[in-house]
């Protein structure tokens, strides 16, 4: 009970959850896709290499920003799910949750960049003869994952910007006293949070599918899609 104290515990709890969800789980899956998909479909490179570099640096800066806050005792302390009104200006004064909101915004931008890269590369940069029905299952898994990122990540990025605006410029998206509603956070966050489970799961499923059919020398899909 006295090893780290409640304040540091809240920071470690929040930074750990944010790291696992926003800085590891999604970036790990998309990174595997960015590396392997061009090789598996015969593309010379990703569709937009400079955009890909931009996404990497945005991700890195966002992560370093959060850990700099932790090491200077200003790390976020409202939980990785950041429910208002706990994370609003009334109950979380200071800059801690501002750090969280900015970090999440940066990581979501990076995830959206990766999804655009994967979708455009898969549809427009396949080698001659690499039709859609001939693509490996891992590529299909990354294509579905990329579309899920496109439809889910903007929600939490919007929510984090609403939270930052409430804290920094005195808007009232989550303040019921001024016409806002703290329950607005829940659909914004969980429109991302539930697809997030499958965004993590599908790349792993694609990897397992490739391993199984390679080492068993059997096709996963037993029926041809060509009529």
KEFIVEX-460559 format. One record per residue (C-alpha): residue in three letters; x, y, z. Coordinates in steps of 0.25 Angstrom, whole numbers, plus 5000, padded with zeros to 4 digits. Layout:
N
ALAXYZ;...
//
This chain:
227
UNK500050005000;UNK501250095002;UNK502150054991;UNK501750154980;UNK500550234986;UNK499250264980;UNK499650374971;UNK500750294964;UNK499950174963;UNK498850254955;UNK499950304946;UNK500550164944;UNK499150094942;UNK498750204932;UNK500050204924;UNK500150044924;UNK498750034918;UNK498950144908;UNK500250084904;UNK499649944902;UNK498449994894;UNK498950114886;UNK500450094886;UNK500549944884;UNK499349864880;UNK498949944868;UNK500349994863;UNK500849854864;UNK499849794855;UNK499949904845;UNK501449904845;UNK501449754842;UNK500449784830;UNK501249904825;UNK502549814825;UNK501949684819;UNK500849724810;UNK501649794799;UNK502549664799;UNK501349574799;UNK500649644787;UNK501949674779;UNK501849824781;UNK503149904780;UNK502749994792;UNK501650054799;UNK500750144792;UNK501150264799;UNK502550244805;UNK502650394811;UNK501250384817;UNK501650254824;UNK502950324829;UNK501950434834;UNK501150334841;UNK502350274848;UNK502850404853;UNK501450454858;UNK501350314866;UNK502750334872;UNK502550474876;UNK501250444883;UNK501750324890;UNK503050404895;UNK502150524899;UNK501350434909;UNK502550364915;UNK503250494917;UNK501950534925;UNK502150414933;UNK503550434936;UNK503350574940;UNK502150534949;UNK501150594940;UNK500650464934;UNK499150444931;UNK498450394943;UNK496950374939;UNK497050234933;UNK497350194919;UNK495850204916;UNK495850344921;UNK494350354925;UNK493850494928;UNK493550564937;UNK494750504944;UNK495650544933;UNK495050684932;UNK495650814937;UNK494850804950;UNK495350674955;UNK496650664947;UNK497350804948;UNK498650824942;UNK499250764929;UNK499250614932;UNK498050584924;UNK498350684913;UNK499650594911;UNK498750474909;UNK497750544899;UNK498950594891;UNK499650454891;UNK498350384887;UNK498050484876;UNK499550464870;UNK499450314871;UNK498050314864;UNK498650394853;UNK499750294851;UNK498750184851;UNK497950254840;UNK499150274832;UNK499550124833;UNK498150084828;UNK498150174816;UNK499550124812;UNK499049974813;UNK497749994806;UNK498350074794;UNK499549984793;UNK498649854793;UNK497649914783;UNK498649984774;UNK500049934775;UNK499849784773;UNK500849714764;UNK500249664750;UNK499449534752;UNK499249564767;UNK497749574766;UNK496949594779;UNK496549444780;UNK497949404779;UNK498449494791;UNK498949424803;UNK498049414815;UNK498949504823;UNK498749614813;UNK497249594813;UNK497349604829;UNK498149734828;UNK497149794817;UNK495949764826;UNK496749824838;UNK497049954831;UNK495649974827;UNK495249954842;UNK496250054846;UNK495750154836;UNK494350144842;UNK494750134857;UNK495950224860;UNK495250354856;UNK494250334867;UNK495250334879;UNK496150444872;UNK494850524872;UNK494550494886;UNK496050524891;UNK495950664883;UNK494650694890;UNK495250664904;UNK496450744900;UNK495550864896;UNK494750854909;UNK496050854917;UNK496850964909;UNK495751054903;UNK494651044913;UNK493650974903;UNK492550884909;UNK492450764901;UNK492450674914;UNK491950784924;UNK490450764928;UNK490350894935;UNK490550964922;UNK489750874913;UNK490750764910;UNK490650614914;UNK491750534920;UNK491050414914;UNK491450464900;UNK492850404903;UNK492350264903;UNK491850244889;UNK493050324884;UNK494050244891;UNK493350104889;UNK493050124875;UNK494650104875;UNK494750014887;UNK493949904882;UNK494549894867;UNK495849904874;UNK495749764879;UNK495649714865;UNK496749814860;UNK497649744869;UNK497049604866;UNK497049594851;UNK498549614848;UNK498849504858;UNK497849424851;UNK498449444838;UNK499849404843;UNK499249274849;UNK498549244836;UNK499849264828;UNK500649174838;UNK499549064838;UNK499449054823;UNK500949064821;UNK501348954831;UNK500148864828;UNK500348884813;UNK498848894812;UNK497949014807;UNK497149084818;UNK496049114808;UNK495648984801;UNK494749054790;UNK495249134778;UNK494649274777;UNK494749264762;UNK493549224755;
//
